[in-house]
Amino acid sequence: MLAVADLILFWHRRDLRLEDSTGLAAGRALTPRIVGLFCLDPILLRGPGVAAVRVQYLLGCLADLQQAYHRIGSHLILVEGDPRQMIPQVAATLRPQAVYWHQDVEPYARQRDAAVAQALADLGIPSQTFWDQLLHPPDAVTTQAGRPFTVYTPFWKAWNRLPKGDPLPTPQNCVGLTPEEMNRVKAVVRRDLPTLRDLGYESAVELGVEPGTSAALHLLETFCADPIRRYGEDRNFPAIPGTSQLSAALKFGVVGIRQVWAASQEAAGLYPGDLEQAAIQTWQQELAWREFYQHGLYHFPHLVDQAHRRIFDQFPWDNQAAHFEAWCTGQTGYPMVDAAMRQLNETGWMHNRCRMIVASFLTKDLLIDWRWGEHYFMERLVDGDLSANNGGWQWSASVGMDPKPLRIFNPATQAARFDPEGAYIRHWLPELRGVDTPELLSGQMLPIERAGRGYPPPIVDHKRQQALFKQRYQRLTQGAALT
Ligand SMILES: Cc1cc2nc3c(=O)[nH]c(=O)nc-3n(C[C@H](O)[C@H](O)[C@H](O)COP(=O)(O)OP(=O)(O)OC[C@H]3O[C@@H](n4cnc5c(N)ncnc54)[C@H](O)[C@@H]3O)c2cc1C
């Protein structure tokens, strides 16, 4: 048992909240002296594949967390640099009883954490870690043979059977650093919260989703109060705000996963209709997809830059730069694809149905390596998350876990089913607002009409390209077992 005066440093990473936090609740049960620490790691702030909008969201969440610490009587210390040096440096300055943090699934984070734990041990300072960002940690959901699942449906069944933890208490009445301790930290490492410009970005970007825990809890509450009842149907229609918009909050742990689960269970208790129950379960299945991909990355770290089905690292992609450019800028001549890419470019977020459509189009129509698309998404998404993005791309390209059946999305069919009035397309492609709905959805506009509206002709022929993809796919997989 720690003495009351003992200090616990809590190293925040993708858990930017006080509520429903495993490590903070455990720490507060031992001592009121809990002080938060966040390291602005240049690799995560300015490295390749970093989206300005995501950094902006992160900075907003840090400002919110600073205030939250202030309210409970403590502090969030900010430092900047390589965490492998900075965390031990702060610890050496303050000599806490222990440094706590939550475990992560990403290979970079795991290596970094092992190095930090070793450096702390060398200083004689213990560290303690907890699983927090998942309802069930990676080793808790396995096949009967004790192996990780690589197919979603059996994973979901096993995952869903396990009891889920309740939300954890928020630490209250804490005691922060003494002025003398604060001065010591300031002298060595402390840094004020930077702006986006301080970090080298040109200017502020507009966020479609408000950062911070109160905003995330408001989203959760609003969604579970009503839209969740129709999620089964509404989630497919990009013109309808039928999904929770919680992805950025879940990526940064601004809201606790147990709290999210509890809210969905509460809704399930309130809405007994069959359709409502099915809709709520569909949403819970999305939470399970999130965990499926995180478990996958934990067990198969090669996914970071290789296909799960390694044979696909030899797929003969065309990789035409001009086609990629047209896809990135929403100029492929396929209205559904272009509308989606413009939503991404303008807002930093894209509807899930559209993510599947554009990812299928990039890989199966343009025959471009899924990693190009994955990287572009990471450069743009406010919710860009290695495991979910990589999982979504590998799934869409049919190179990852759960590869069957071979899925190829026809943009015109998808538009007709999921944007039947053309509202989504018209919103993002103003130049096509006056086009009649059938032509808008099918994309069958006369060349003269396209030209008059400044909209490009289709850069490829869908039918031809999908046949080409299938041919190459079958050639590669002949003789190779589909796992
Ligand atoms: C190619 C591709 C790339 C993607 N990249 C990302 C990404 O970088 N970050 C990200 O969070 N999601 C990603 N997704 C999954 C999904 O599109 C988003 O999570 C979802 O659109 C976010 O909107 P929402 O919060 O309203 O979701 P909701 O429909 O309300 O779902 C609730 C939560 O469940 C999780 N979730 C939902 N669908 C998935 C899924 N298919 N895989 C993993 N988790 C899921 C998210 O945390 C989401 O916030 C990707 C999907 C595809 C096909």
The ligand as a Tripos MOL2 file, in Angstrom:
@<TRIPOS>MOLECULE
LIG
   53    58     1     0     0
SMALL
NO_CHARGES

@<TRIPOS>ATOM
      1 C1        -11.1200    1.8770  -45.8950 C.3       1 LIG1
      2 C2        -11.5950    2.1890  -44.5010 C.ar      1 LIG1
      3 C3        -10.8030    2.9620  -43.6630 C.ar      1 LIG1
      4 C4        -11.2470    3.2450  -42.3610 C.ar      1 LIG1
      5 N1        -10.4320    4.0090  -41.5330 N.ar      1 LIG1
      6 C5        -10.8140    4.2240  -40.2510 C.ar      1 LIG1
      7 C6         -9.9770    4.9660  -39.3710 C.ar      1 LIG1
      8 O1         -8.8750    5.4100  -39.7180 O.2       1 LIG1
      9 N2        -10.4260    5.1920  -38.1000 N.ar      1 LIG1
     10 C7        -11.6230    4.7010  -37.6550 C.ar      1 LIG1
     11 O2        -11.9800    4.9330  -36.4920 O.2       1 LIG1
     12 N3        -12.4130    3.9850  -38.4660 N.ar      1 LIG1
     13 C8        -12.0580    3.7380  -39.7420 C.ar      1 LIG1
     14 N4        -12.8770    3.0180  -40.5660 N.ar      1 LIG1
     15 C9        -14.1070    2.4310  -40.0110 C.3       1 LIG1
     16 C10       -15.3680    3.3170  -40.1150 C.3       1 LIG1
     17 O3        -15.5030    3.8130  -41.4120 O.3       1 LIG1
     18 C11       -15.3840    4.4810  -39.1280 C.3       1 LIG1
     19 O4        -15.0670    4.0250  -37.8290 O.3       1 LIG1
     20 C12       -16.7450    5.1440  -39.0800 C.3       1 LIG1
     21 O5        -17.1130    5.6190  -40.3450 O.3       1 LIG1
     22 C13       -16.7180    6.2880  -38.0970 C.3       1 LIG1
     23 O6        -17.9630    6.9210  -38.0250 O.3       1 LIG1
     24 P1        -18.8420    6.8270  -36.7020 P.3       1 LIG1
     25 O7        -18.0210    7.1610  -35.5230 O.co2     1 LIG1
     26 O8        -20.0590    7.6380  -36.9260 O.co2     1 LIG1
     27 O9        -19.1710    5.2700  -36.6700 O.3       1 LIG1
     28 P2        -20.3740    4.4070  -36.0680 P.3       1 LIG1
     29 O10       -21.0340    3.7630  -37.2230 O.co2     1 LIG1
     30 O11       -21.2090    5.1600  -35.1360 O.co2     1 LIG1
     31 O12       -19.5940    3.2400  -35.2950 O.3       1 LIG1
     32 C14       -19.2280    3.3650  -33.9070 C.3       1 LIG1
     33 C15       -17.7590    3.1550  -33.7270 C.3       1 LIG1
     34 O13       -17.3930    1.8260  -34.0650 O.3       1 LIG1
     35 C16       -16.0890    1.8160  -34.6520 C.3       1 LIG1
     36 N5        -16.2070    1.3030  -36.0100 N.ar      1 LIG1
     37 C17       -17.2690    1.4020  -36.8300 C.ar      1 LIG1
     38 N6        -17.0320    0.7320  -37.9860 N.ar      1 LIG1
     39 C18       -15.7920    0.2230  -37.8900 C.ar      1 LIG1
     40 C19       -14.9730   -0.5600  -38.7520 C.ar      1 LIG1
     41 N7        -15.3970   -0.9860  -39.9510 N.pl3     1 LIG1
     42 N8        -13.7250   -0.8760  -38.3530 N.ar      1 LIG1
     43 C20       -13.2780   -0.4860  -37.1340 C.ar      1 LIG1
     44 N9        -14.0040    0.2390  -36.2740 N.ar      1 LIG1
     45 C21       -15.2470    0.5960  -36.6340 C.ar      1 LIG1
     46 C22       -15.5880    3.2550  -34.6530 C.3       1 LIG1
     47 O14       -14.8140    3.4490  -33.4920 O.3       1 LIG1
     48 C23       -16.8890    4.0450  -34.6070 C.3       1 LIG1
     49 O15       -16.7430    5.3250  -34.0440 O.3       1 LIG1
     50 C24       -12.4780    2.7240  -41.8890 C.ar      1 LIG1
     51 C25       -13.2590    1.9530  -42.7480 C.ar      1 LIG1
     52 C26       -12.8330    1.6850  -44.0370 C.ar      1 LIG1
     53 C27       -13.6910    0.8540  -44.9350 C.3       1 LIG1
@<TRIPOS>BOND
     1     1     2 1
     2     2     3 ar
     3     2    52 ar
     4     3     4 ar
     5     4     5 ar
     6     4    50 ar
     7     5     6 ar
     8     6     7 ar
     9     6    13 1
    10     7     8 2
    11     7     9 ar
    12     9    10 ar
    13    10    11 2
    14    10    12 ar
    15    12    13 ar
    16    13    14 ar
    17    14    15 1
    18    14    50 ar
    19    15    16 1
    20    16    17 1
    21    16    18 1
    22    18    19 1
    23    18    20 1
    24    20    21 1
    25    20    22 1
    26    22    23 1
    27    23    24 1
    28    24    25 2
    29    24    26 1
    30    24    27 1
    31    27    28 1
    32    28    29 2
    33    28    30 1
    34    28    31 1
    35    31    32 1
    36    32    33 1
    37    33    34 1
    38    33    48 1
    39    34    35 1
    40    35    36 1
    41    35    46 1
    42    36    37 ar
    43    36    45 ar
    44    37    38 ar
    45    38    39 ar
    46    39    40 ar
    47    39    45 ar
    48    40    41 1
    49    40    42 ar
    50    42    43 ar
    51    43    44 ar
    52    44    45 ar
    53    46    47 1
    54    46    48 1
    55    48    49 1
    56    50    51 ar
    57    51    52 ar
    58    52    53 1
@<TRIPOS>SUBSTRUCTURE
     1 LIG1         1 GROUP 0 **** ****
